[in-house]
Structures are given as structure tokens and as C-alpha cells.
Amino acid sequence: MNIYEQHLDRHSANYVALSPVSFVERSAEVFGDLTAVIHGRRRYTWAQVRERSARLAAALQAFGVGRGSTVSVMLPNTPEMVEAHYAVPALGAVLNTLNTRLDAPLLAWQMNHCEARVLITDREFSPAMAEAVARLREQQGVAIKVIDVCDSEYDGPGERIGEHEYEALLAARAPLPRLQGPADEWDAIAVSYTSGTTGDPKGVVTHHRGAYLNAVCNAATWTMPHFAKYLWTLPMFHCNGWCFPWTVALLGGTHVCLRRVEAKAILDAMREHGADHYCAAPIVHNLIINAPPEWREGIRQKVRGMVAGAAPPAAMIEGMARIGFDITHVYGLTEVYGPASVAVKRDNWAGESLSEQTRLNGRQGVRYALQEGMTVMDPVTMTEVPADGQTMGEIMFRGNIVMKGYLKNPGATDKAFEGGWFHTGDLAVMEPDRYVKIKDRSKDVIISGGENISSIEVEDALYRHPAVLACAVVARPDPKWGESPVAYVETKPDAQVTAADLIAHCKSLLAGYKVPKEIRFEPIPKTSTGKIQKFQLRERARSSSAIE
């Protein structure tokens, strides 16, 4: 034992497990009088948000929620979604944010897989959630507790499906004295479901340490100031809003909530509330670019956007520059808490032409400051490719901003971590300045509007039609969604089927955003052994232009 290990023990005065829950307590303590949430007619200060979150935590605790319990939420970007990100982790429980675009069978499957004990759901989604809860109760044989949210800013259809109403539940409980966080920072904070290479959903389990560090990274990467006004154009159900619920708490900023992501609502919020930061897939940036210029009148502050999802088209980056919005391009996956790399802008780029700036900014970039490693490797030899901008390899990460693994799926976890790195499945080159540029996706996953679509899942649906002999689904560039699925189909001899027939068939089996936007009845290229050559189909569909 050396001298620095003698009488220098870890204890409560000098060591606390890292958890982003601590950011909420600090902002309530230091900035308690400042506005934390804006949502239509509602306003909450940081002191009020902390109290509401502590009341929710107390109510969940009374339901038996504790360390290792799962709480599922089906919510749009509302104050209740913010509060769930603070209350659930404070109990050591695990937050499962459900994709509002999914259908009932898949929602039930996910809640069953992560063994959810409580569901918090917005009244808007009651038709799908009522069916999902019924399926879940049949699968589990136990009754999940359901809490209904009746948002003051929603007056559309939808019935309550649970035995508890959110506001009444909060009013009935005294707040916990403190949002404590876990004893072990390696404890799970969230489980988020994403499509894998086979189309089977995988539960990505993340931990408090990673969420804490990535929340800090977001602020450092963007040089976000204190009291930033963050507009929720990115769904909080997607990778926990890229950890920004906790980043905003870190900075004592303001959550400007949006139930609907529409161009006028976005620009109105920027004007009325001074929103100055937002994150989104390329489709949302395109909404802003194509909005009538008069909608942007009166926005005086500098607006900064972060873009990820499908690699942004050059036209989008140029368009945002022309209207004066400052765009930062980031890259990541659910498995790395959302963004984990950034195309850091160098000062000398400003002297380049707009087209060259667009090319430089369109790369996936370099690792986040608190991510320990990012490189491009040959996945077979696990050696780094030369930084020549030509040699292809697979993007890999390692460090504290990498998931714990896949829930109940040790085989997939082991495969993802082979060789001591997380394998993204994205093929790229490393340029001479060591900035990474994606060239293809080995997973064949289509990213549409920031959401992953498994081509295999869509193909499976098509194959269930009796007229389909062979099919393949690839991405095509889409000016609105970034990418959308296009299906190539060979029919059985004498079969009579139209594109409209197959699209209707897919709609009966898939969530709407997964349905092919186009069916092409064309020969499908195959190898001598019958393997479909998707790269040729991508060339036909010009899907590669979506990531140029």
C-alpha cells in the first residue's frame, strides 16, 4: 500500500455517485425562482419542478417502485415527461420511454419485456395504450398500474384508461425530502428500445454515470450558456431526448415544451419565448427552411440547432446557414446515449466556400470530450483504418458514454462489444484530420424522420402477402423525412397485385411510418447462391445520396 492509499478513504464527504438527478436539486436550490418549464398556459419555476418531481417520486414509491423497477411512459414533450426524467431515476428505478408512433402489440411487447410495473400515459394515446395494457395484463397475468395525464393543452379525443389521474396523484402526496439518485452510478437509469440488425427490438440499458457525463458533454459541445431556453422539437422518448432533459437542468435553463412539432409552432415559440437552442432530425430543420419567411419575423436572438438522425443533406445545412441559424452536426446511436460525436467547427472553416463548409459540417466528426474512444476499424482484424478518406471500416466507440448492454440479450451484448469496442454497424472512412464520414450502413436500417426502420421487418411484412415471391427494402432519399423505405418486389407467376394492394397490406401489419412509400416491380439482383445484392438496389434508389 503506497502513502496515497493510507488514511485517504472514500466516504460521503468526498465521494458521491454520479447521477443527473443532482442537477435538478442544484437548480432548485440555486435558481429556484427562475422559469424551468413553459407549456402553453402553464409555467413552473425550478423550485416547483423539483417539488412536482418529488411528489411524483413519492407516489411511485407508494406503488412499490424502487431500485430496478421499470416505469413506462407514453407521453409527448410535456411537463409530465420532464418530471418523469427526474422522478423515476431518483428512486433508482428505470425509465422506459415509449415511442408514440408504435402500435399496440409492439408497445405491449416492450412493456412486458422490461417488466414495467407502472405506466404513465397521455390521454391522446388511449386507444393504442388501452389495447397494449390489455395485452400486457394477459401476458403478465398481473395488473400494471396506470396513471393518466390530462394535459391542459390538449382538447382532442381520448379517454382515461387508468385508475389514477396525474395531477390528483401529485396533490395527494407530500414530496420526498430530496431527489437522491442511486448509491451506485452503474445502476440502470433507462431502457430504450431500438431495432437491431435482425429487426428484433433490443432494450438498450443505460446507466446514471453515462447519462450524467453525456448531459455535461451536450453543454460543453454546444458551449451552451446558463439559462438557455431549450425548445423541445426532439421527442423525449428518443434516447431520453439525447440527455437534454438533464442538460437543461444542469444549466438552470428553460424547457419550452411542444406537443406538436410544426413549423409555425416552432417559430412562434422562438419568437414568444426566446427559445435559442433546439435539436432535431433533418426533417424538422427542413420544415423551418421551407416555412414562409414572415413566420421568422421578430426572432431577434441567435438560434442554434443540433442535427442528427439520417446524415443531413447538404441542401439542409446550406439552407439553415442562409436563414441565419447556426447548426451543429452530431452523430450517435441509442447505445451511446444519443449523440457521442460532433463535427467540431474549426475557425479556419469560416474562410471556405459555403459548399466546402457544408461538406466539412456534414461529417460525423470526432468523439465527444467525455467519450474515451471513437475510431474506424476493420471489424475483422480490429485494427484502425488509415486516415486517408478512402479506406472503409466500421465506426466504433468505447468509454463511459456507452450502454451497459442489451436487456435479457447477452448474445447481442457480447457481439456488440467484441474486441473491447462498441460496434455501431455504420461503415465509414476517416479523413486526414481524423474526422469520420459515414459511407454506408451495414445494418440496412432506414432512418426516417429520426426513427429507425428495420428493412428486414418491412420485408417480413411483404413476404406475408401471397403474391410476393421475393422482395428487398432499402432507403431512398426523401426531401421531407431524410430517408423513406422503397420496396423492390418480384411476384409469383400469374399473381395479380398492385402497388396499392401491397401498401395496404403493409399498413395492416406495420406502424405507419414503416410502410414503404413506393413499390417497384423490378427484377432483384442476386448472387449465384441467391443472396440479394442490396448495394445495387441502393444505387437504383440513389439512397446513397441521403448520406453524401
N, C-alpha and C positions, 0 to 999 in steps of 0.2 A: 504494500500500500504506500503510495507516494504522499508527500506532505499536503497535496491539494485534495486528497481524499480523506484526510483526518479532521474530524470535528467540523466538517462542512457539509452537513446533511441536508437533504431536501425536506422541507416541511411547508406548512400552509403559508408562512410569511414570504417565502421566496419561490414557490412553485405553484402554479395553477394550470390545470389542463386547458388547452386552447379550445375555445368554443365561440362561435359568432354570437351566441346569446349574450355574451358580456357586452357587446356593442350597444345592445338595447338598454341595458341597465345604465351604462355610462351616459348615453344621450338623454335618458330620462332624468338623470342626476344633474347633468351639466347644462343641457339645452331643453329642459322640461317645458319651458314656456313657448318654445318655437313650434311652428306647424310641422307635423310629421306626415299627415295624410290629408289629401284633398280628394273628395269623391262627390261630384255633383254638389248637393246642398250640404254635405257633411264635411266637417273639419275636426281633426283631432291633433292635439299637441303631443309631443313626445312623452310627457307625463301621462297623458290619457291613453296613448297606445300601449305604454308599458303596463298600465293598470288593466286595460281590457285584455291584454295578452295574459296577464297573471290571473285574471278571473277565468279565462278560457282554460288555462292550465289547471286551475283548481277544480273546474267542472270535469275535465278529462280525468284527473286524478281520482275523483269520486267515482268515476266509472271503472276504475281499476287500471287505468293506463299508467304505465311506468316504464322502467328501463326494458328495452327490447320489444315493447308493444308497438303495433303499427296503427297509425291513424291515416285513413284515406280521405282525400279532399277532392271534390268536384266543383271547382269554383273558377269564375273569371277573375280578372285583375281588379279585385275589390279590397276594401279594408280587411275583410274577414280572411282573405288569402294572405295578406301581410301578417296578420295576427297569428295565423296557423304556423307560419315560418318561425315565429318567436316562441309560441307557447309549447308546441309539441316537442322540439328539441330540449326545452328547459326541463322536461320531465325525464329526459334520457330516452324518450320514445322516438319512433322513426316515422318521418313524414312521407307519405305516398301521394304525390300529386297526379291526378288522373287527367289524361288528355281529353278535353271537352269535345273532340271530334270523333271519338271512338264509339263503337256500337255496344249494346248491352252485353252480348256474350263475351266479348273481349274484356270489358270492364269487370265483369263478374270473375272471369278467369284470373285477372291480375289481383283483385282483392283477395281471392281465395289463395292464390299462390303466396302472397306476402302475409296472409293470416291477419287481415285487418280486423280490429276489434270495434272501431268506431268509424263512421262515415259522416263527414260534413259536406252537405250538398246544397247548391243554389237551386231555388225553385224553378228556374228556367230549364234545368236539365232533368226535371222529374220524370218525364216519360221514359227516357232511357234508363235512368237510375232506379225507377220502380221495378223495371224488368230485371236489371242487374242485381238488385238486392234480393228479389225473389229467387233468382238463380243461385245466388250466393248462399242463401239460407238453406236451399235444397242441397247444395254441395257440402256445406259445412255441418249442417244439422244443428246449428246454433243461430241465435238471432243477433245480428250485428246491430249496435246502437246507431241510430240515425239522427243527425241534427240538421234541421232545415234552416237555410239562410233566406230570409225575405228581404232582399236588398231594397233600400228606399229609392234607388234609381232605376228599378226595374218594374214595369207595369204590364208586362206581357203575360202570356198564358203559362200555366204550370201550377200544380197543386203541391201542398206539403205531403211528404211521404213518410216522415218520421214522427217519433213521439216527443221530440224536443225542438223548441224554436231557439235560435241562436241568441238573440238579444235577451229573451226571458231567462235563458240559462246563465248568461253572464250576470244579469241583475240579481240572481238568486245566490250567487257565490261571492264570498269575500276573496279578494285577490291573494295569491300566495305572497309571502313577505319578500321573496326575491326570485327572479328567473335565474336559476342556479347553474344549469348546464351539467355535464357529466363529470364523474370522477376520473374517467379515462378518455382522453381525447381521441383514441382509436375507436370509440363506440360509434355505431352507425347513427347518422343524422337523417338520412333519406334513402329511399329506394325508388328508382325511376326506371320505367320500362322502355326498352328500345328494341328495334328489330335487329336480329343477328343475321349472319350470312345465310342461314337456312330459312329465315323468315320466322323462326320461333322467337317469341318475346323473351328477352333476358332482363332480369331485375338487377340493375346496376346499383350496388350498395356503396354509398359514400360515407365519409366519417367527419367528425367535428373538426379535426385538425385541418383536413383538406379544405373544408368549407371556409374556415377562418382565414387560411392563407390565400385562397383564391379571392375572397372578398377584399382582402388587402391589396392583392395584385390588381384587381379591377381599378381600384383608386389610383394606384401607382402608375399603371399602364396608361391611363387616361389623364393623369395629373388632375384628377377631379378635386375641386376645392371643397372646403367645408360648406355646408348648407346648399349643395347642389339641388336643383329641382329636377327630379328624375321622372320622366314620363313613361308609363307602363304600356308601351306598344308591343313588347315581347311578352308572350304568355308566361306567367309564373309557373305554369305546370311543366314548362320545358326546361329541364336541367335546373330546377329551382330558380328559374329566372336568371340563369348564369351566375348565381350567387349574389345578384344585386339587391335582393331584399336585405341582405346583411351589409352590403357595401353602403347602402343609403343610411342604415343605422350607424355604421362606423363614423360617417361624416356629419351626422346630425342633419341630414338632408330632408327633402320632402318627397314623399311618394305621391305622384299625380296619377290617379287611377283612371283607367278606361275600360268600360265593359265591351265596347265595340271598337275595333281598330279600323277606322275610316279616315280618309284624308282630311275632311273638314274638321272632324273631332280632334284630330292630332294637331292641326294648325291652330284651331281655336284655343286648345289648351296651352300651346306655346305662347299665344298672344295674351290670353286672360290670366294665366298663372305664372308666366315667365319660365316655363319649362325649358331647360337648356341642355339636357342630356337624354338620350334615348337609345335603345338597342333594337335591332330588327333584322329579319331576313331581307334579301334584296327586294322582294315583292313590296314591302312596306315603303322602302325608300323610293321605289318606282311610283307608288301612289302619290308621294309628296312631289316628286318631279313633275308628274303629269297633272297635278291639280291646277285649277285656274290661278294665274298669278295674283289676282286680287285676294285670294284666300290667304296669301302670305303677308299681305299688307299689315303693318302695325307690329310685326315681330322685330323688336329692336335688339334683343340680346343675341350673342353668338350662340348658335345651336350646334351641338356636337353629337354625331351619331356613330354608333358602332354597328358594323355589319358582319354577319357570319351566315352559316347555313350553306346553301349552294354557293360556290365561289362567285363573287359578284361580277356580272358582265361589265366590260369596260364602259359601255354606254351609261350604266348606272353611276359609276364613280365620277365620270365626266359630268353627268347631269347634276349631281349633288354639288360638285365644285362650282358649276355655273350659277346656281342659285344661292351660293354663299354658305352652304352647310359644310362643316368640317367632318370628314368621315375617317374613322379608324377601322381597318380591316383586321379581324381576329379569326382564329381557327381553333377548332376543338371538337370534342365529342362528349356525349353524356358521361362516358367513362373517365373523363378528365374535368368534370365539373362544369362543362360548357367550354368557354374559351380558355386555352392554355398556351397559345402562341399569338403573336401580333406582328403585323408588318410595321415595325417601328419606323417612323419617318425621320430621315436624316435631313439636316439643314441644307445640304447641297442639292437635295432633290428639287428644292424650290426653283432652282435655275434651269431645270429641264423643261422641255415642252410638255404641254398638257397630256399628250398621248404617252410620253415616256413616264410622267408622274403616275398616270393611270396604270401603266404596266407594273411599275415598282410597287404601288399601293395594292395591286391586285394579287400579290403573292401571299402565301400563308405565313411567311415571316420567320421569326425566331421565338424561342421559348419565353414564356412569362418569367419575370425576375425570380419568383419563388418556386418555379418548376426546375428541378435539378438537371433534367436532361431532355433534349429533343434533337433527333438526327434522322437521317435517311440511311437505311441499311439494306443490304442484301438479306432477305429473311431466311435464306438457307444457310449462308456462312456466318451470319450475324457480324459482318464487317461493314464499316461505313463506306458509302459510295464516295467517289471523288467529287469535290465541289466544282464540277465542270459545266453544270447546267444541262447535261446531256444524259448521264448515266442514271437509269431508273432504279429506284429502290422503294422500300416501304417506310412511311413516317412512323417513328417510334418515340415514345415518351417514357420517362421514369422520374420518380420523385414523390413529394408529399401531396401533389395535386393529381393523384391517380387513385381510382376507386379501390375499395377493399377487394372487390371481386363481384361475381355474379351470384345472386341468391340461389341456393339449392342447386348449383350447377358447377361442381368442382372441375369437371372436364373442360368446360368452356373457360373457366378461370385460368386453369393451368395452361391451356393453349394460348390465351391472350397474353400471358406473362412469360412465355418461353424465352429462355436466354437472358432473363433478368430485365426485360423491357416490355412495355405495353405495346402490342402490335395494333395499329389503327386499321390496317387493311387498305389504307389510301396510298396509292403509288405516286411518287413524286421525284423531282430532281433537287439537288442542292446547287445553288448558283455560287459563283466565286466569292460573293460576300457572305456566304453561308445562310442566306435567306432561302427558305424552302418554297417550292412551287409545285402544287398538285398537277399531275398529268392525267390520272385516271383513277377509278375506284375499283379496287379488286373485289369489293363486296357486292357490286352490282346493285347497290342501294340507290334509289332515286330520291333526291331531296327536293320536295315540292313545298314552297311556302315555308321553308324551315323545318318541315316534318319529314321524317324518313318513311319511305315506302319500299318494302321488300319486293323486288321484281319476282322472286320465287312465289311469294304469296299471291300475287296477281296472276301469275302463270297457273298456279294450282286452281284458282277460280275458273280461269278459261278452260282448263282441261276437264272441268266438270260438265262442260256443255257437250252433248252427244255428237255435235258436228265437228268438233275440233280434233284434228289429227296431231298437229304439232303447233307449238307457239313459243314465242320468246318476247320478253318485255324489256325495253331499255328506256333510258331517259332521252327526251328531246328538249331542246331549248324552248322555254316558254317566256314570252315578254312579261307576263304577269306573275307567274309562280316561280320563275327561275328555271325549274325543270318540271316536266309532267310526263307521265308514262305513255308510251306508244307501244302497241302490241302488233307483232307480226304473226300471222296465222296461216296455217295450211289446213284445209278442211278435208274431211274424209270423202272418198269417192261418192258421187251422186248426192252429197249433202247439200241442202239448201239453207243458207243462213246469211243474214245481212250484218253489217257493222252495228246497226241499231239493235239488232237482236242480241249480239254479244255484249254490248254495253249495258243493256237492260239486265242481262243475266248477271253481269259483274255487280251491278248495283244491288242485286238481291243478296249478294254474298259479302260485299266489302263496304267499308266506310266510304263515303262519297269521294273523299279526296284521293283514294287509292284507285278509283275506276279509271281505266285508260281513256285518254281524251281523243284517241284516234286508233282505229283498227285498220291495218293494212294486210290485204290478202295477197301475199307475195311468197315466193319460194324462200325458205330459210336456209342459209349456208351452214353446212355441217362438215365435220371431218370424216375421214374414211370409217371411223368407228361410230359415227352417228352423233358425236358431240357438237352441239350448236356453237357456232363461232360468233359470239356476240360482238366482238370488235368490229366485224363487218357491218352488223346491224347498226352499231353506233355511228359508223361512218355514213350509212344511209340516212339515219335520222339527224346527222350532224349534231349529235348530243355532245360531242367533244367541245363544240363552240360555247357551251354553257360554262365550261371551266377554263377557257382560254384566258 
